[in-house]
Amino acid sequence: MTEQAPTSAARTRFVCGLIGGGIGRSLSPGMHEAEADRRGLHYTYRTVDITELGLSAEQGVGLIRPAGHLGFTGLNITHPCKRLAVAHVDELSPEAARIGAINTVVFTDGRAVGHNTDVTGFALGFRRDMPGADLGHVVQVGAGGAGAAVAHALVGLGVEDLTIVDVDEDRAVALASEVAVATGGAVVGAAPESLPDRLGRADGIVNCTPVGMAHHPGLPFDPDLLRAEHWLVDVIYRPLVTELVRAARERGCRTATGAGMAIGQAAESFHLFTGVRPDPADFAQHFDRLIALEGADRAHP
């Protein structure tokens, strides 16, 4: 049973936003505002697309503190700002400190507090979309801000052996070491040249790179390395079906899109912003409705 909306004595007006690159088609505003409308909250959610504004990632995270001074309730943070944003808050939640990246900032009593809802978001989506998946050996491609959260989530889900591969081998090794120390899991980092061997022995694959996003089209690795026995999750949801997901389906792989993670982290962020804990199933309905509306718009320009 979900919590009720705050009483009239509690806060009912919220101004929230999203900072990141290439986020013009994000569904976060629609999901958040739909849930707020359902609960009778006055809720505004705005996007700050640093790509459209011609800002660097460093300049993007530089907007965090000013947003607090301007009366924002909170912010979501996405690629490529999640790790850089850590230096622009006053405090980190235990989860965010453990991961070293944030995707949510809450402004409270003049302080900016950083959180990471990607871990619980990914785990929720994985349990929903990949029940019974073999968790013996998983290869994660990408060691950035999203990759840090997903690696922690995968170990928490029960992955026995996790290999993290990144174009920057040192970054992959560093993240693997951090996750292994924090979780006690069997985690190693590796260079991209090792992918053919690693994938040849893998049960599952998770793409945590931005390759495949609307502003970063393409494939993060050669799709001919995929086998029908693999399961694959792509954390990207813009587009919902990436080139990698499409290639995996063509080869008979079991697949999941980034929808599950997007829904889970959005629901948890809404809770942090408002104090009201929604049912993720409601956010899933908002997500599906927004996707359906986009399809209708394309069919009837």
Stockholm file with secondary structure:
# STOCKHOLM 1.0

chainA/1-301         MTEQAPTSAARTRFVCGLIGGGIGRSLSPGMHEAEADRRGLHYTYRTVDITELGLSAEQGVGLIRPAGHLGFTGLNITHPCKRLAVAHVDELSPEAARIGAINTVVFTDGRAVGHNTDVTGFALGFRRDMPGADLGHVVQVGAGGAGAAVAHALVGLGVEDLTIVDVDEDRAVALASEVAVATGGAVVGAAPESLPDRLGRADGIVNCTPVGMAHHPGLPFDPDLLRAEHWLVDVIYRPLVTELVRAARERGCRTATGAGMAIGQAAESFHLFTGVRPDPADFAQHFDRLIALEGADRAHP
#=GR chainA/1-301 SS CCCCCCCTTSCCEEEEEEEESSCTTCSHHHHHHHHHHHHTCEEEEEEEEHHHHTCCHHHHHTTHHHHHHTTCCEEEECTTCTTGGGGGSSEECHHHHHHTCCSEEEEETTEEEEECCHHHHHHHHHHHHCTTCCCSEEEEECCSHHHHHHHHHHHHHTCSEEEEECSSHHHHHHHHHHHHHHHCCEEEEECGGGHHHHHHTCSEEEECSSTTBTTBCSCSSCGGGCCTTCEEEECCCSSSSCHHHHHHHHTTCEEECTHHHHHHHHHHHHHHHHSCCCCHHHHHHHHHHHHHHHHHHHHCC
#=GC SS_cons         CCCCCCCTTSCCEEEEEEEESSCTTCSHHHHHHHHHHHHTCEEEEEEEEHHHHTCCHHHHHTTHHHHHHTTCCEEEECTTCTTGGGGGSSEECHHHHHHTCCSEEEEETTEEEEECCHHHHHHHHHHHHCTTCCCSEEEEECCSHHHHHHHHHHHHHTCSEEEEECSSHHHHHHHHHHHHHHHCCEEEEECGGGHHHHHHTCSEEEECSSTTBTTBCSCSSCGGGCCTTCEEEECCCSSSSCHHHHHHHHTTCEEECTHHHHHHHHHHHHHHHHSCCCCHHHHHHHHHHHHHHHHHHHHCC
//
